Amino acid sequence: MSLPRIEIIYKEIDGLKINMDVYIPSSASAQNRVPVVIWWHGGGLLQWTRNSLFPHQLSAPEKYNICIISVDYRLAPQTRLPGILEDCKDAIEFLHSLEFANVTGNRIDPSNLVLSGGSAGGWLSLLCGTGIGFKASGLEFPRPVKGIAALYPMTDMLDPFWRTKQRPVSYMDHIIPDEEMKSFIDPNGPKICETPLEVTAPRNALYNYMIQEAILESLLLDDTSISAEAFSIAQNLRSKEFITPPTYIVHGNGDRMVPVEQSRDVVQAFNDIQVKVEYREMEGLDHMFDMDPKYEMEDMYSFVLRCTSK
């Protein structure tokens, strides 16, 4: 049985209505409020949609008695990374609003929050959970959270993977023509906060084109005067200037779309500052391996429950 989805507009900006989808377990009530996991989708911050939850996420509310919220955000390059972080912060704040409490029947405890996401969404969860990148973006730190669960996250734009052209990309058999992507990489094009779920949707080739042309930093930060280093997770963790909530990271070492070194570097940084991190490296698995229903992500949900039971 699938849970009903509550769709809520949490923000209106640039002529856009930005939505979150809320999945509440049937056992939740105003007297028995449940913890909550915010999920940010992947797509390099360039594409995709909140309507992309995998089977384990859709079953988690009933299985673990937690609320799952899948959240859209404005997409680059029409909105640069500081604007995307602002959307993430606003989504967290919205959970503490009277409107959210009323729409959800006050059945969710927003103070018992874990941030999660896959790929670029995993990077957002790390940025928002630690506060990295917020001062550089002219934003106040987001509220503290109980934990971070990042799946195969991007973590550092300075990695050679993002700065070395691949023509064609290693997992593709052809080069994407510039003309096909011209309108999508125009920063003055229409602002959007989601793309169709279908892989064949034209804009959904933008992530691959970004890798092909090595333009991640340009798409996310052009015209901001902010260095890519400000958003590098491992390097900033080592400064010890940021908060470090309990953190879980999982990554397949066969990942062709986000190299496993992105996670290994962050784990090493946590070790360097002597902060515990839970890390699972999945042998031979590729990007988004958890799309397959056989991966139920029990370790991750066990981590979430430990974080939210304190």
Helices and strands as residue ranges (DSSP letters): E 5-13, E 16-23, E 34-40, H 55-64, E 67-71, H 81-94, H 98-103, E 108-118, H 120-130, E 147-151, H 160-163, H 178-181, G 202-205, H 206-213, H 216-221, G 228-231, H 233-237, E 247-252, H 261-272, E 278-282, G 289-291, H 298-308
